[in-house]
Amino acid sequence: MGVSWRGGERWGRRLSGFRPRSVPPPSWEPRVTGSGGGFRMGDKPIWEQIGSSFVQHYYQIFDTDRTHLGSLYIDASCLTWEGQQCQGKTAIVEKLSSLPFQKIQHSITSQDHQPTPDSCILSMVVGQLKADEDPIIGFHQIFILKNINDAWVCTNDMFRLALHNYG
């Protein structure tokens, strides 16, 4: 198969929806081979590399200007944010843009990615965030990524703060 990423693209499959703007150094350029051992890029399976790239790009946009997150969703995308559901990229961007803080910074503690039987990628993120002058708090977020028209998009997104009531 011999597919490689160059300049934010994989030959035949655009990843620009959630690839970092800067091009990785040549030594990072992963190679994908489809002969025998499954699809691997460097030492990681392709779904881990795609999921990791998405997570990095998502939080970079979220932390700088969340009004630009619409390019990562489609009209059929669903978001559940702290139990509140919305559907469609316009509604999702409106929800995320209306959150009651000016500044936010995410720190990723861990992330896991799995391929799904229908060729999607399931990603789970655990981390901490700091909004405005509030204390640091943990969060969990899950994404389902799907390749549509040669671009990876987020079809499902679920977010929860890691709040515990020990009362």
C-alpha positions in Angstrom: 0.0 0.0 0.0 2.9 2.4 0.8 1.0 5.5 2.0 2.7 8.4 3.7 1.8 11.8 5.2 3.3 14.9 3.6 2.4 18.5 4.5 -0.7 17.7 6.4 -2.0 15.1 3.9 -1.8 11.4 3.5 -1.7 10.4 -0.2 -5.4 9.9 -1.1 -6.8 10.9 2.3 -6.8 14.5 3.6 -6.3 14.9 7.3 -6.4 18.7 7.2 -9.6 18.8 9.3 -7.5 18.1 12.4 -3.9 18.1 11.5 -1.7 20.7 13.3 -0.8 23.6 11.0 2.9 23.0 11.2 4.4 20.2 9.1 6.2 17.6 11.2 9.9 17.3 10.7 10.9 14.7 8.0 12.2 12.3 10.6 8.7 12.0 12.0 7.1 11.3 8.7 5.3 8.0 9.3 4.9 5.3 6.7 1.9 3.1 6.4 2.2 -0.4 5.1 -0.7 -2.7 4.3 1.2 -5.9 3.8 0.5 -8.4 6.5 0.9 -6.6 9.8 -2.1 -4.3 9.6 -1.9 -0.5 9.2 0.9 0.9 11.3 2.6 4.3 11.2 6.0 4.1 12.8 5.6 2.2 16.0 1.9 3.1 16.4 -1.2 1.7 14.6 -2.7 4.3 12.2 -5.8 4.8 14.4 -3.7 5.9 17.3 -1.7 8.3 15.1 -4.9 9.8 13.6 -6.6 9.9 17.1 -3.6 11.6 18.7 -3.4 14.1 15.9 -7.1 14.9 16.3 -6.8 15.4 20.0 -3.8 17.7 19.8 -5.5 19.8 17.0 -8.9 19.9 18.8 -7.5 21.3 22.1 -5.2 23.7 20.3 -8.2 25.2 18.5 -10.4 25.0 21.6 -7.8 26.8 23.8 -7.1 29.6 21.2 -10.5 30.3 19.5 -13.3 27.7 20.0 -15.4 29.5 17.4 -13.2 27.8 14.7 -14.1 24.2 15.9 -16.9 23.9 13.3 -14.4 22.6 10.7 -14.0 19.4 12.8 -17.8 18.6 12.7 -20.5 17.9 10.2 -24.2 18.7 10.2 -25.0 15.2 11.5 -22.5 15.4 14.4 -23.8 15.2 18.0 -22.4 16.8 21.1 -23.3 15.9 24.7 -21.8 18.6 27.0 -22.4 17.9 30.7 -25.7 16.1 29.8 -26.9 18.8 27.4 -27.3 17.5 23.8 -27.1 19.3 20.5 -26.7 18.2 16.9 -25.1 19.8 13.9 -21.9 21.8 13.6 -23.7 25.2 13.9 -25.4 24.2 17.1 -22.2 22.6 18.5 -20.1 25.7 17.8 -22.9 27.9 19.3 -22.8 25.7 22.5 -19.1 25.7 22.8 -18.8 29.4 22.1 -21.4 30.3 24.7 -19.6 28.5 27.6 -19.1 31.0 30.5 -15.4 31.6 30.4 -13.0 33.8 28.4 -9.7 31.8 28.8 -9.2 28.1 29.0 -6.2 25.8 29.0 -6.4 22.0 28.6 -3.7 19.6 29.8 -4.0 16.0 28.5 -3.2 13.3 31.1 -3.9 10.3 28.9 -5.7 9.3 25.7 -6.7 6.0 24.2 -7.8 5.2 20.7 -9.5 2.2 19.1 -10.6 1.3 15.6 -14.3 0.4 15.3 -15.8 -2.3 13.1 -17.3 0.4 10.8 -13.8 2.0 10.1 -14.2 4.8 12.6 -11.9 5.7 15.5 -13.1 5.9 19.1 -11.0 8.3 21.2 -11.1 8.8 25.0 -9.3 11.7 26.6 -8.7 12.3 30.3 -7.1 15.6 31.4 -7.3 18.7 33.4 -8.5 22.2 32.5 -8.2 25.7 33.9 -10.9 28.2 32.9 -10.3 31.9 33.7 -9.3 32.1 37.4 -11.2 29.0 38.5 -9.3 26.1 40.1 -7.9 23.3 37.9 -10.5 20.6 37.4 -10.4 17.2 35.7 -12.4 16.2 32.6 -13.2 13.3 30.4 -14.1 13.5 26.7 -14.9 10.9 24.1 -14.8 11.4 20.3 -15.9 9.2 17.4 -13.9 10.1 14.3 -15.1 9.1 10.8 -13.5 9.5 7.4 -16.0 11.2 5.1 -15.1 12.3 1.6 -11.4 11.7 2.4 -11.4 14.0 5.5 -11.6 12.9 9.1 -14.4 14.6 11.1 -15.9 14.2 14.5 -19.3 12.6 14.4 -19.8 12.2 18.1 -18.4 14.1 21.1 -19.2 13.7 24.8 -17.7 15.8 27.6 -18.0 15.6 31.4 -16.1 17.4 34.2 -14.6 15.0 36.7 -16.8 16.2 39.6 -17.2 13.9 42.6 -19.7 14.4 45.4 -18.2 12.8 48.5 -21.0 14.1 50.7 
